[in-house]
Amino acid sequence: MLTWCLGQHPNILALEETHWIARQSVDLNYLYKLGTKQKQHSSLGIMRISKKDFYQYYGQVIGSLISQNRTRIVENGTQLLESYDLLREGNYSLCRSPDDPKIRWVDGTPENSFYVYGLIRMFPDSKVIHILRNPRQVANSLMHFSTVGARDYNEEEAYLTWKRIVEACVQAEKALGEKTLRIYYDDLLLRPEFVIRSCLNFIGEPFNSDCLLPLKHKINSSIYMHNDDARLQHPVALNAIKYYETLVAELPGETNLSALRTLVKSFYEYCNKQTPQYLEELSGWASKLVNENKRMEIELKTLKDQLRAVNHPMKVISYGPKEICANNPFNLQPNGDSAIWVTTKNATSDSVIVLGDTPLASSAHPNGGVVTAIVPKHLYCQPGEFQLYLQDTSTGAESNRITLKVLTEQY
C-alpha cells in the first residue's frame, strides 16, 4: 500500500515486488569471492576493485536498467492495472502526468528486510522505511492467504514469519539510524496525511496529495470474517505480541557500532546460507537444461523420421531365401539359427522385419538397402503364409506388405 502511495508522487516510480534486486546482493558477495580468490592474480584483484566499489557499480547498473526502461515499466504496468480494474477511479497510476520526471523509484518487496545491508552497499544513498504492524493482524492475513491466491500459514508459522522480518528491520534501524524511518500501520490508516508527509520529508521530497489516493482502495488483502482468527494458541504468538508491545513503547535508540556489526554479520551469515542453495539451484537448472536438450533431440529425430516416412516411405523390394520349407533350417548362421534378408528402399537404422505379427531380431543396413533378421523355428515349423513387412520402431511407420510362403516339408 505504501509503495503505491509513494509511487503517485511525480518524482517516484513504484516497482512491483522485485525479489531479484535483493538476491543480487547475495550473489555479488559470492561473485566477489570468486573474482578475488587468487588475490592479485584474480581479475578483480588486478583491477584493485574493493567490495564496496563492486557493490556500488552493480547498484548503478541496476539503477540505469530501471531508469532506461521507465517508459516500458509505465506502459506495461498500466496494462496490468487496467486488467485489475484499478485505473477506473484514478486512485492508482504508475505515471499521473507525461511531465512527471519519475527520477527515483521505490521497491516494496517484504523480503528486502533480510537484505538491508547488501542493498545499502549497492545503493548507498537509498533510504529504508520500516512499516510496523500488529502481529495479530499480520497473522490473520497470512493464515487466510489462500483468499489472494497463496497458501495459508499455520498460526506458529505466521507469527514466526512476522517476528523474523520485524527483528531484521529493527536491527537495521539500530545499525543505520537516520537512513531508516519507522512508521506504524495503524497510523497509516488513521492519520494517512501525517504518515505520508513524514515519509516524503524523510526522503527529501515535497508533499503531494496524490500520494493519499491509493488509501481509498484496498488491494491484495486476505479476506476473513473477523479479526480473532489467530487465537494465541501457541507460545510463539504470545512472544510476538509481547515483542510488538515492547517496540511500540520504546523510544528510538541511537545508532551504535555494535548494532552495525551485528547487521553486517547477519547479512553475511545469510549469504553463506543462501550460496549453497544458489549453487544447488544452478546445478538443478543445468541438469534440467541437459535433460530438456536430450528430450528435444529425441523429439527432433522423431519428427524428422516421421517426415521422411511421409515423403520417402519404406518399401520391401524382395526377400530371400525364396524357398523356405517347413521344419527345414535355411540360410544357416554360424550359431545354427535361420536367417532372412530383405532388400529395401528408404529403410532406416531403426527398421525391423515383421513376420506375421512377430517383430524379428533385425540388423538394418540402410546404406546398403538391406535388413536381415533371425527367424525363430516356431515360425517355419509348419507350412503356411505370413505377411512380411518393415516397421520403423522409432516412428511406427510401416512399409508395403508381401506374402512369404512356408512350403510343405521336404525329405
C-alpha positions as CSV (number, residue, x, y, z in Angstrom):
1,M,0.0,0.0,0.0
2,L,2.7,2.5,1.0
3,T,4.7,1.6,-2.2
4,W,1.7,2.6,-4.3
5,C,1.2,5.8,-2.2
6,L,4.7,7.0,-2.7
7,G,4.6,5.9,-6.3
8,Q,1.9,8.5,-7.0
9,H,4.5,11.2,-6.4
10,P,5.7,12.9,-9.6
11,N,9.3,12.0,-8.9
12,I,8.9,8.4,-7.6
13,L,8.2,5.3,-9.7
14,A,6.6,2.4,-7.9
15,L,8.0,-1.0,-8.7
16,E,6.3,-4.3,-8.3
17,E,8.0,-6.6,-5.8
18,T,11.3,-7.4,-7.4
19,H,13.0,-10.1,-5.3
20,W,15.9,-10.3,-7.8
21,I,17.4,-7.0,-6.7
22,A,17.8,-8.1,-3.1
23,R,19.0,-11.5,-4.2
24,Q,21.7,-9.8,-6.3
25,S,23.3,-8.5,-3.1
26,V,23.8,-12.1,-2.0
27,D,25.1,-13.2,-5.4
28,L,27.5,-10.3,-5.5
29,N,29.1,-11.5,-2.3
30,Y,29.8,-14.9,-3.9
31,L,30.9,-13.4,-7.2
32,Y,33.4,-11.1,-5.4
33,K,34.9,-14.0,-3.5
34,L,35.2,-15.8,-6.9
35,G,36.8,-12.8,-8.6
36,T,39.3,-12.3,-5.8
37,K,40.1,-15.9,-4.9
38,Q,43.6,-15.7,-6.3
39,K,44.1,-12.2,-4.9
40,Q,46.5,-10.2,-7.2
41,H,46.3,-13.0,-9.8
42,S,42.5,-12.7,-10.0
43,S,40.8,-10.3,-12.4
44,L,39.2,-8.2,-9.6
45,G,42.5,-8.3,-7.7
46,I,44.4,-6.9,-10.7
47,M,41.8,-4.1,-11.0
48,R,42.1,-3.3,-7.3
49,I,38.3,-3.3,-7.0
50,S,37.1,-3.2,-3.4
51,K,34.0,-5.0,-2.4
52,K,32.4,-1.6,-1.7
53,D,33.1,-0.4,-5.2
54,F,32.0,-3.7,-6.6
55,Y,28.6,-3.5,-4.9
56,Q,28.1,0.2,-5.9
57,Y,28.9,-0.5,-9.5
58,Y,26.2,-3.1,-9.8
59,G,23.8,-0.8,-7.9
60,Q,24.5,1.9,-10.6
61,V,23.8,-0.7,-13.3
62,I,20.5,-1.7,-11.8
63,G,19.5,1.9,-11.3
64,S,20.3,2.6,-15.0
65,L,18.4,-0.5,-16.1
66,I,15.3,0.7,-14.3
67,S,15.6,4.4,-15.4
68,Q,16.3,3.4,-19.0
69,N,13.2,1.2,-19.1
70,R,10.9,3.6,-17.2
71,T,8.7,4.0,-20.2
72,R,8.3,0.2,-20.6
73,I,7.5,-0.1,-16.9
74,V,4.8,2.5,-17.1
75,E,3.3,1.2,-20.3
76,N,3.2,-2.5,-19.4
77,G,2.4,-1.8,-15.7
78,T,-0.5,0.3,-16.8
79,Q,-1.9,-2.6,-18.8
80,L,-1.8,-4.7,-15.6
81,L,-3.5,-2.1,-13.6
82,E,-6.2,-1.9,-16.3
83,S,-6.6,-5.7,-16.1
84,Y,-7.1,-5.4,-12.3
85,D,-9.6,-2.6,-12.8
86,L,-7.5,-0.2,-10.7
87,L,-7.5,2.7,-13.0
88,R,-11.2,3.3,-13.2
89,E,-11.4,5.6,-10.1
90,G,-8.0,7.2,-10.7
91,N,-6.5,6.2,-7.3
92,Y,-3.7,4.1,-8.8
93,S,-1.3,5.2,-11.5
94,L,2.3,4.5,-12.5
95,C,2.6,7.9,-14.0
96,R,-0.1,10.6,-13.4
97,S,1.3,13.0,-16.0
98,P,3.6,12.8,-19.0
99,D,5.6,15.6,-17.4
100,D,6.4,13.6,-14.2
101,P,10.1,13.1,-14.1
102,K,10.0,9.8,-12.0
103,I,13.7,10.0,-11.4
104,R,13.5,8.0,-8.2
105,W,12.0,4.6,-7.5
106,V,10.5,2.7,-4.6
107,D,10.6,-1.1,-4.1
108,G,8.2,-2.6,-1.5
109,T,9.4,-6.2,-1.5
110,P,8.9,-7.6,2.1
111,E,12.0,-9.9,1.8
112,N,14.1,-6.8,1.4
113,S,14.1,-6.8,5.3
114,F,16.7,-9.6,5.3
115,Y,19.0,-7.8,2.7
116,V,19.1,-4.3,4.0
117,Y,22.9,-4.2,4.5
118,G,23.5,-5.6,1.0
119,L,21.0,-3.2,-0.6
120,I,22.6,-0.2,1.2
121,R,26.0,-1.3,-0.2
122,M,24.5,-1.4,-3.7
123,F,22.6,1.9,-3.2
124,P,24.5,3.9,-0.6
125,D,22.1,6.9,-1.0
126,S,19.0,4.9,-0.5
127,K,16.6,5.2,2.4
128,V,14.7,2.4,4.3
129,I,11.1,2.7,5.6
130,H,10.0,0.1,8.1
131,I,6.2,-0.4,8.4
132,L,5.5,-2.0,11.8
133,R,2.1,-3.7,12.0
134,N,0.4,-5.5,14.9
135,P,1.4,-9.2,14.6
136,R,-2.2,-10.4,15.2
137,Q,-3.3,-8.5,12.1
138,V,-0.4,-10.0,10.1
139,A,-1.0,-13.5,11.4
140,N,-4.7,-13.2,10.5
141,S,-3.7,-12.2,7.0
142,L,-1.2,-14.9,6.5
143,M,-3.5,-17.6,7.9
144,H,-6.0,-16.6,5.1
145,F,-3.5,-16.1,2.3
146,S,-5.4,-18.6,0.1
147,T,-8.0,-15.9,-0.5
148,V,-5.4,-14.0,-2.5
149,G,-4.0,-17.0,-4.4
150,A,-1.3,-18.0,-2.0
151,R,-1.0,-20.8,0.7
152,D,-2.4,-20.4,4.2
153,Y,0.2,-20.3,7.0
154,N,-0.5,-22.1,10.3
155,E,-0.5,-20.0,13.4
156,E,3.0,-20.7,14.6
157,E,4.4,-20.1,11.1
158,A,2.6,-16.8,10.7
159,Y,3.9,-15.4,13.9
160,L,7.4,-16.6,13.3
161,T,7.4,-15.0,9.9
162,W,6.3,-11.7,11.3
163,K,8.9,-11.8,14.1
164,R,11.8,-12.7,11.8
165,I,11.0,-9.8,9.4
166,V,10.5,-7.3,12.2
167,E,13.7,-8.3,14.1
168,A,15.6,-7.8,10.8
169,C,14.1,-4.4,10.4
170,V,14.7,-3.3,14.0
171,Q,18.3,-4.5,13.6
172,A,18.7,-2.3,10.5
173,E,17.1,0.7,12.4
174,K,19.7,0.4,15.2
175,A,22.6,0.0,12.8
176,L,21.7,2.6,10.2
177,G,19.9,5.2,12.3
178,E,19.0,8.2,10.2
179,K,18.9,6.2,7.0
180,T,15.8,4.4,8.4
181,L,12.3,5.5,9.3
182,R,9.8,3.5,11.2
183,I,6.1,4.1,10.6
184,Y,3.1,2.3,12.1
185,Y,0.5,0.6,10.0
186,D,-2.3,1.9,12.3
187,D,-1.1,5.4,11.8
188,L,-1.2,5.0,8.0
189,L,-4.9,4.1,8.3
190,L,-5.8,6.7,11.0
191,R,-3.5,9.6,10.1
192,P,-2.6,9.0,6.5
193,E,-1.6,12.5,5.6
194,F,0.7,12.8,8.6
195,V,2.4,9.5,7.7
196,I,2.8,10.3,4.0
197,R,4.2,13.7,4.9
198,S,6.7,12.1,7.3
199,C,7.8,9.6,4.6
200,L,8.2,12.3,1.9
201,N,10.1,14.6,4.3
202,F,12.3,11.7,5.2
203,I,13.3,11.1,1.6
204,G,13.6,14.8,0.8
205,E,10.5,15.1,-1.5
206,P,7.7,17.8,-1.2
207,F,4.3,16.6,-0.2
208,N,1.9,15.7,-3.0
209,S,-1.8,15.0,-2.2
210,D,-1.9,12.4,-4.9
211,C,0.0,10.1,-2.6
212,L,-3.1,9.7,-0.5
213,L,-5.3,8.4,-3.3
214,P,-4.4,4.6,-3.1
215,L,-5.6,4.6,0.5
216,K,-9.1,4.9,-0.8
217,H,-9.0,1.4,-2.4
218,K,-7.8,-1.6,-0.5
219,I,-6.0,-4.3,-2.6
220,N,-4.1,-7.5,-2.2
221,S,-5.6,-8.2,1.2
222,S,-6.6,-11.5,2.7
223,I,-10.4,-12.0,3.3
224,Y,-11.7,-13.2,6.6
225,M,-14.9,-12.5,8.6
226,H,-13.4,-11.3,11.9
227,N,-10.1,-10.3,13.5
228,D,-9.9,-13.0,16.1
229,D,-8.8,-15.9,13.9
230,A,-5.3,-16.0,15.4
231,R,-6.4,-17.2,18.9
232,L,-3.0,-17.2,20.5
233,Q,-2.8,-20.9,20.8
234,H,0.9,-21.1,20.6
235,P,3.7,-19.6,22.8
236,V,5.3,-18.1,19.6
237,A,2.2,-15.9,19.2
238,L,2.4,-14.6,22.8
239,N,6.1,-13.9,22.3
240,A,5.5,-12.0,19.1
241,I,2.8,-9.8,20.8
242,K,5.0,-9.1,23.7
243,Y,7.8,-8.1,21.4
244,Y,5.5,-5.8,19.5
245,E,4.3,-4.1,22.6
246,T,7.9,-3.5,23.7
247,L,8.7,-1.9,20.3
248,V,5.7,0.4,20.4
249,A,6.6,1.5,23.9
250,E,10.3,2.1,23.4
251,L,11.9,5.3,22.3
252,P,14.1,5.2,19.1
253,G,17.6,4.3,20.1
254,E,20.8,5.8,18.8
255,T,22.9,4.3,16.1
256,N,25.7,2.2,17.5
257,L,28.7,0.3,16.1
258,S,27.7,-2.9,17.8
259,A,24.4,-3.0,16.0
260,L,26.1,-2.3,12.7
261,R,28.5,-5.2,13.3
262,T,25.5,-7.4,14.1
263,L,23.7,-6.3,10.9
264,V,26.8,-7.0,8.8
265,K,27.4,-10.4,10.5
266,S,23.7,-11.4,10.0
267,F,23.9,-10.4,6.3
268,Y,27.0,-12.5,5.6
269,E,25.6,-15.4,7.5
270,Y,22.5,-15.1,5.4
271,C,24.8,-15.0,2.3
272,N,26.6,-18.2,3.4
273,K,23.3,-20.0,3.9
274,Q,22.0,-18.8,0.5
275,T,25.1,-19.5,-1.6
276,P,25.0,-23.4,-1.4
277,Q,21.3,-23.2,-2.2
278,Y,22.0,-20.9,-5.1
279,L,24.7,-23.3,-6.4
280,E,22.3,-26.2,-5.9
281,E,19.7,-24.3,-7.9
282,L,22.2,-23.6,-10.7
283,S,23.1,-27.3,-10.8
284,G,19.4,-28.2,-10.9
285,W,18.8,-25.7,-13.7
286,A,21.8,-27.1,-15.6
287,S,20.6,-30.7,-15.2
288,K,17.1,-29.7,-16.4
289,L,18.6,-28.0,-19.4
290,V,20.6,-31.1,-20.3
291,N,17.6,-33.3,-19.9
292,E,15.4,-30.9,-21.9
293,N,18.1,-30.8,-24.6
294,K,18.1,-34.6,-24.8
295,R,14.3,-34.6,-24.9
296,M,14.3,-32.1,-27.7
297,E,16.9,-34.1,-29.7
298,I,14.8,-37.2,-29.4
299,E,11.7,-35.2,-30.4
300,L,13.5,-33.7,-33.4
301,K,14.7,-37.1,-34.6
302,T,11.2,-38.4,-34.3
303,L,9.8,-35.5,-36.3
304,K,12.5,-36.0,-39.0
305,D,11.8,-39.7,-39.2
306,Q,8.0,-39.1,-39.4
307,L,8.6,-36.5,-42.2
308,R,10.9,-38.9,-44.0
309,A,8.3,-41.7,-43.7
310,V,5.7,-39.4,-45.4
311,N,7.9,-38.1,-48.1
312,H,10.0,-41.3,-48.6
313,P,8.1,-44.3,-47.5
314,M,9.9,-47.6,-46.8
315,K,9.4,-50.3,-49.4
316,V,10.1,-54.0,-49.4
317,I,11.5,-54.9,-52.8
318,S,12.5,-58.5,-52.4
319,Y,13.5,-61.1,-49.8
320,G,15.4,-64.3,-49.6
321,P,15.8,-67.1,-49.5
322,K,12.8,-67.7,-51.6
323,E,12.2,-71.3,-50.9
324,I,11.6,-72.0,-47.2
325,C,10.3,-75.4,-46.3
326,A,8.6,-76.3,-43.1
327,N,10.8,-77.6,-40.4
328,N,13.9,-77.2,-42.5
329,P,16.6,-74.7,-41.4
330,F,17.6,-72.2,-44.1
331,N,20.4,-69.6,-44.6
332,L,22.1,-71.1,-41.6
333,Q,24.2,-68.8,-39.4
334,P,27.4,-70.0,-37.5
335,N,25.3,-70.5,-34.4
336,G,22.8,-72.6,-36.2
337,D,20.0,-70.0,-36.5
338,S,18.0,-69.5,-39.7
339,A,18.1,-66.0,-41.2
340,I,16.2,-64.0,-43.7
341,W,17.2,-60.9,-45.7
342,V,15.1,-58.1,-47.3
343,T,16.2,-55.7,-49.9
344,T,14.5,-52.3,-49.3
345,K,14.2,-48.8,-50.2
346,N,14.2,-45.9,-47.7
347,A,14.8,-48.2,-44.7
348,T,16.2,-46.6,-41.5
349,S,18.6,-47.8,-38.8
350,D,15.5,-48.4,-36.7
351,S,13.8,-50.7,-39.3
352,V,13.0,-54.3,-38.3
353,I,11.4,-57.1,-40.2
354,V,8.0,-58.2,-39.1
355,L,6.8,-61.7,-40.0
356,G,3.1,-62.1,-39.3
357,D,2.6,-60.3,-36.0
358,T,6.2,-61.0,-34.8
359,P,8.9,-58.4,-35.0
360,L,12.2,-60.2,-35.6
361,A,15.6,-59.5,-34.1
362,S,16.9,-57.5,-37.0
363,S,20.0,-55.7,-38.2
364,A,19.4,-52.8,-40.6
365,H,22.0,-51.7,-43.1
366,P,20.1,-48.7,-44.7
367,N,23.1,-47.6,-46.8
368,G,23.2,-51.0,-48.5
369,G,19.4,-51.2,-48.7
370,V,19.3,-54.5,-46.7
371,V,17.7,-55.6,-43.5
372,T,18.5,-59.0,-42.1
373,A,16.8,-60.9,-39.2
374,I,16.9,-64.2,-37.3
375,V,13.7,-66.3,-37.8
376,P,12.6,-68.3,-34.8
377,K,12.0,-72.0,-35.6
378,H,8.3,-71.9,-34.5
379,L,7.6,-69.6,-37.4
380,Y,8.6,-72.1,-40.0
381,C,7.9,-75.4,-38.3
382,Q,4.7,-75.8,-40.3
383,P,3.5,-74.8,-43.8
384,G,1.7,-71.5,-44.1
385,E,1.7,-67.9,-45.3
386,F,3.0,-64.8,-43.4
387,Q,2.7,-61.1,-44.2
388,L,6.3,-59.8,-44.4
389,Y,6.9,-56.0,-44.0
390,L,9.3,-53.5,-42.4
391,Q,8.5,-51.4,-39.4
392,D,10.4,-48.3,-38.1
393,T,10.5,-48.8,-34.3
394,S,11.0,-45.0,-33.6
395,T,8.0,-43.7,-35.6
396,G,5.8,-46.8,-36.1
397,A,5.9,-46.3,-39.8
398,E,5.3,-49.5,-41.9
399,S,6.3,-50.5,-45.4
400,N,4.3,-52.3,-48.1
401,R,3.5,-56.0,-47.3
402,I,4.3,-59.0,-49.3
403,T,3.5,-62.7,-48.7
404,L,6.1,-65.1,-47.6
405,K,5.2,-68.8,-48.0
406,V,6.5,-71.7,-45.9
407,L,6.3,-74.7,-48.2
408,T,5.4,-78.3,-47.3
409,E,8.3,-80.0,-45.5
410,Q,10.8,-81.7,-47.9
411,Y,12.6,-85.0,-47.1
